[in-house]
Each structure stands twice: as structure tokens, then as C-alpha cells.
Amino acid sequence: MSRYTITVTASHRADPDAVIGYDPPLRTFFLQAFPDESGDDLALWLGASDCEYATLDALHAAALARGYDFMPLADNVAARLAADVAAEADRPPHDGPLAALLRHLQSK
């Protein structure tokens, strides 16, 4: 799983320690930002389901729909994310019993 620190903004506030990345087992991009004071809960957590955001554009659109933004990404972060996805392109999808359980739980 890749993780890169970026800045996420939302109506007059910013989280300069937000995290974006790619999760190969889930085959999705993810975005995490704005932890609460305890650090245990996030105001924004996208990309926790299988194949939820196959592209950065889809992740960006989901963030915008919730009132958050993270674009433009720094060139080096965008390049590393593209490389992370490319490195996993030949990886077969998980299709064992745990993957089936995960899909079942996500369908509820």
C-alpha cells in the first residue's frame, strides 16, 4: 500500500497531513483527512471498499461531492501514484474465502 502526504482543503480549513495512496488488495485509491482530536476518527475517508476508486479523477470527484479538494497533486506524488498502480497491474485479484467474505460484508 502506498501512502503520500498531501494537503486536503475544505471550506476555510486545510489538513496539510492528509494521506493519499493506492491499496493493491482493494484495487482502489484512497484518501484520509481531518482526524478528530483523538486521531482515531477521520472526517474524510474514501477508498475503503473493493474497486471503489479506480482512478484519481473518480477519487477527486468523490472528495468534491463531499466538500473537500486535494487538486492539483504535486507532480512527484501523481507520478508515484501512477507507478504504484502500474506495479500492481499484473497482480491477480484476490478471490479466496477472505475476499468473498469482504465482498459479502461490503454488499450489506
VOPAGU-2260 file (C-alpha; in pm, 1 decimal, decimal comma):
REM VOPAGU-2260
SITE   aa  ch    i         X         Y         Z
SITE  MET   A    0       0,0       0,0       0,0
SITE  SER   A    1     135,5     339,0     -91,1
SITE  ARG   A    2      84,8     645,4     128,4
SITE  TYR   A    3     177,2    1005,1      41,8
SITE  THR   A    4     120,3    1317,8     246,6
SITE  ILE   A    5     -80,7    1589,3      71,7
SITE  THR   A    6    -295,6    1887,0     166,9
SITE  VAL   A    7    -672,6    1849,2     160,7
SITE  THR   A    8    -888,9    2159,7     185,3
SITE  ALA   A    9   -1246,6    2215,0     293,6
SITE  SER   A   10   -1436,4    2540,5     350,0
SITE  HIS   A   11   -1180,7    2763,2     522,3
SITE  ARG   A   12    -964,8    2488,2     668,4
SITE  ALA   A   13    -685,5    2264,3     549,2
SITE  ASP   A   14    -523,7    1938,6     653,7
SITE  PRO   A   15    -159,0    1951,0     541,9
SITE  ASP   A   16    -105,0    1599,4     677,3
SITE  ALA   A   17    -375,3    1422,9     476,3
SITE  VAL   A   18    -285,6    1091,9     313,3
SITE  ILE   A   19    -349,4     969,4     -39,8
SITE  GLY   A   20    -244,4     636,3    -178,3
SITE  TYR   A   21    -323,5     316,5    -360,5
SITE  ASP   A   22    -435,2      -4,2    -187,8
SITE  PRO   A   23    -345,2    -304,2    -410,6
SITE  PRO   A   24    -554,5    -567,2    -230,0
SITE  LEU   A   25    -864,8    -347,0    -256,5
SITE  ARG   A   26    -761,0    -218,8    -601,1
SITE  THR   A   27    -860,3     136,5    -510,4
SITE  PHE   A   28    -716,5     479,7    -449,0
SITE  PHE   A   29    -786,6     614,8    -101,4
SITE  LEU   A   30    -788,2     949,8      75,5
SITE  GLN   A   31    -779,6    1018,5     450,0
SITE  ALA   A   32    -801,9    1363,8     609,2
SITE  PHE   A   33    -908,4    1570,3     907,8
SITE  PRO   A   34    -863,1    1340,1    1208,3
SITE  ASP   A   35   -1051,2    1430,7    1524,7
SITE  GLU   A   36    -864,9    1540,2    1838,3
SITE  SER   A   37    -800,3    1180,9    1945,9
SITE  GLY   A   38    -671,7    1091,4    1598,6
SITE  ASP   A   39    -899,7     787,1    1592,8
SITE  ASP   A   40   -1176,1     916,7    1367,1
SITE  LEU   A   41   -1144,3    1085,0    1028,3
SITE  ALA   A   42   -1382,0    1341,8     881,3
SITE  LEU   A   43   -1287,4    1212,6     535,5
SITE  TRP   A   44   -1200,7     854,0     449,8
SITE  LEU   A   45   -1257,8     748,1      91,1
SITE  GLY   A   46   -1148,9     423,6     -72,9
SITE  ALA   A   47   -1219,7     160,8     188,9
SITE  SER   A   48   -1409,2     -76,6     -42,2
SITE  ASP   A   49   -1300,4    -312,3    -318,9
SITE  CYS   A   50   -1252,5    -130,5    -652,3
SITE  GLU   A   51   -1417,6     183,4    -512,5
SITE  TYR   A   52   -1199,8     443,0    -692,4
SITE  ALA   A   53   -1014,7     303,6    -993,2
SITE  THR   A   54    -883,5     646,2   -1097,0
SITE  LEU   A   55    -763,2     963,1    -927,2
SITE  ASP   A   56   -1035,7    1150,3   -1116,1
SITE  ALA   A   57   -1301,8     930,0    -954,5
SITE  LEU   A   58   -1146,1     985,1    -610,3
SITE  HIS   A   59   -1128,4    1359,2    -672,2
SITE  ALA   A   60   -1493,6    1372,3    -781,8
SITE  ALA   A   61   -1598,5    1186,2    -465,0
SITE  ALA   A   62   -1398,2    1426,2    -248,2
SITE  LEU   A   63   -1550,3    1729,3    -422,8
SITE  ALA   A   64   -1900,4    1584,8    -376,5
SITE  ARG   A   65   -1833,3    1580,0      -0,8
SITE  GLY   A   66   -1692,5    1934,9       7,0
SITE  TYR   A   67   -1320,1    1850,3       3,8
SITE  ASP   A   68   -1046,0    1912,5    -251,1
SITE  PHE   A   69    -690,1    1790,1    -299,3
SITE  MET   A   70    -602,5    1901,1    -650,5
SITE  PRO   A   71    -369,2    1971,4    -808,5
SITE  LEU   A   72    -140,6    1699,8    -680,2
SITE  ALA   A   73     230,4    1768,8    -683,8
SITE  ASP   A   74     388,2    1618,1    -995,4
SITE  ASN   A   75     604,8    1380,7    -792,4
SITE  VAL   A   76     303,9    1246,1    -596,0
SITE  ALA   A   77      96,0    1197,5    -910,8
SITE  ALA   A   78     387,7    1016,2   -1077,7
SITE  ARG   A   79     444,2     789,5    -777,5
SITE  LEU   A   80      73,1     702,3    -758,6
SITE  ALA   A   81      72,1     614,2   -1129,3
SITE  ALA   A   82     379,1     396,9   -1074,0
SITE  ASP   A   83     212,4     225,9    -777,0
SITE  VAL   A   84     -88,8     133,1    -989,1
SITE  ALA   A   85     128,3      17,4   -1279,7
SITE  ALA   A   86     336,1    -201,6   -1047,0
SITE  GLU   A   87      20,4    -382,9    -939,3
SITE  ALA   A   88    -136,9    -415,5   -1285,7
SITE  ASP   A   89     -39,6    -780,4   -1325,3
SITE  ARG   A   90    -142,1    -879,0    -974,4
SITE  PRO   A   91    -439,5   -1115,6    -985,5
SITE  PRO   A   92    -748,8   -1006,6    -794,3
SITE  HIS   A   93    -799,1   -1168,1    -457,6
SITE  ASP   A   94   -1051,5   -1445,0    -497,7
SITE  GLY   A   95   -1015,1   -1659,7    -188,0
SITE  PRO   A   96   -1251,6   -1704,2     104,7
SITE  LEU   A   97   -1143,6   -1381,1     274,6
SITE  ALA   A   98   -1209,2   -1183,1     -44,1
SITE  ALA   A   99   -1553,2   -1343,5     -70,9
SITE  LEU   A  100   -1627,2   -1250,2     291,0
SITE  LEU   A  101   -1514,1    -892,5     229,3
SITE  ARG   A  102   -1738,1    -862,2     -76,9
SITE  HIS   A  103   -2028,2   -1005,7     123,5
SITE  LEU   A  104   -1976,0    -759,3     408,6
SITE  GLN   A  105   -1945,9    -465,6     168,9
SITE  SER   A  106   -2270,8    -559,4      -5,8
SITE  LYS   A  107   -2469,4    -506,8     314,2
